[in-house]
Amino acid sequence: MKASTLLSSLSLIFLVTGAVYAGFGNEIITKGNWTIYKSVDSITNEVSCVGLYMNRADVQLTGDSIYISFRGRGGIKRYKVQYDEQKTGGVRLPSKRDKKTDLIELKGKVFTSMRLRLRVLTLLGDTVKEDFDLSGIRDAQEILMGEECSK
């Protein structure tokens, strides 16, 4: 799937934050704090899967990224990321794409960590702190990248 198509799909999914999970497809398995949903497009028969953190529609996992939405929470002005008990990284500014979609996208290190903490300064001037127990993220990633989600 093209990155632009995936991002558009994710943006649409995040618009329904708080909606019934039927829009995500059928629940196929839970690994730690991640529940994997699978859907099949009724026209193209294309299979897609997404993982939700503790069934929160605003925290979604794909095969290579985790997306955290700040839509409806003030958007993103800047943020800091901390993995496990390591020192907090420097201030990060959202890309133009991230500003437009109100998403923070994380790759790489998030899949080898057990804990993720975010501190986000919103466009409204509020500070939002998130603390995620990433239990099961590697198992969930394997499922998302495996046969079950590519059939």
N, C-alpha and C positions, 0 to 999 in steps of 0.2 A: 504494500500500500504506500502510495506517495506520502511524503511528510506533510505536504499542504492539505491533502485529503484527510489524513489522520488528524491534523490540527483542527480542521473544520469540523470533523466529527466530534472531537473532544469538546470543542467550543459549544456545539449543539447539546452534547450530553450535559455539560455543566450548566446550561440554561435551565435544565429541569431539576436542578438541585432541590432535594426535598420531595420529589415526585415518587410515585410508586416504582419499585425496582423492576417492574415488568418491562420497562423500556430498555433495560440492560440485557434482557434475554433470560435464559434459564440458569439457575445456580447449578454449577457442576461440582464444586469442591471448595472447602475452606482449608487454608493452610495458615496456621497461626492467626494473625490479625487480618488476614486477607481472604476475601471471598471472591472466587472467580465466576464470572457470568459469561455465557456463550450465547451468541445470537447468529442467525442465518438470514441474510437479506432475502426477502421473498421474491425479488425480481432477478437478482444476479446470482443467488445462491452462495454469495461470498460469506465465509465464516469470519466472525470477529469475536474477540474475547477482551474482557477488561477485568481488572481486579479492583475491588473497593476496599479501602481501609476501614475496618469495623463498620462496614455498610454505610460509610459516609460517601455520598455522591461527589463531594468536593475534594476527595483525595483518591486519585485513580492511578492504577499501575498498568503499564503496557509492557511489552517484552523488553524494552531497553530504557524506559523512563518512568519517573513518577511525576504526576502533575498535581499541584495543589492550587485550588481555585480561591481567589479572593474577590470574585464577582459577588456583589451584594454585601461585601464586608469592607468596602472602602478602596478597593484597588491596591496597587503596589507602587510605592514611591522608591523604596530601597529595602534591602533585607540582609540578614546575616544567617549563616548556616553553621551548625555545629553537629559533627558526627561523633557518636559515642561520647567519651569523656575528653576528647581532644579539645584543644584551644579553638575558640570560635574564630571562624575565618573573617576576612575583611568584609567591608561593606560591598554588596553587589547591587548593581543597578539593573532593572529589568530591560530586556531588549525591546525594540519597537513592537515586535510580535507579542511579547509577554504583556506589555502595557495594553495592547489592543484587546487581548483575550483575558486579562486579569489572572494569568496563570504563572506559577513558578514551575519550571521544568528542571528536574535534577536527574543526572545520569551517573554512571560509573560507581563512585564510592558509596552511594546510597545502597547498592546491592551487596556490599561487603560489611555493612554496619549493622549494629543491633538497635541503635537509637539515633533519631534525627530530631534536632531542635531547630526551630526557625524563630526569628524575631523580625517582624515585618512592620515597617513604618508605612501606613496607608496614605493615600492621597488626601485623606481627610485629617491627617495629623495624629491618628490613633496608633498605638502600638499593639500589635497582635502577637501573642506568643503561642507557639504550637510545640508539643512534645509528643513524638511518635515512637511507640515501641514497634520496631520493625520485625518482630518475630514472624517467621514464615516467609519473608520476602523472597529469599532465594528459591525456595520450593515453588512459590507462586510464579516467579519469573520463568522457571523451567517449564511449567504448565503452559504459560502464555506463549512461549516460544516453541512448544512441542507439537506433536501430531494432533492432539485433541483440539487445538485451536487453529489448525491449518487445514482441516478437512472441510 
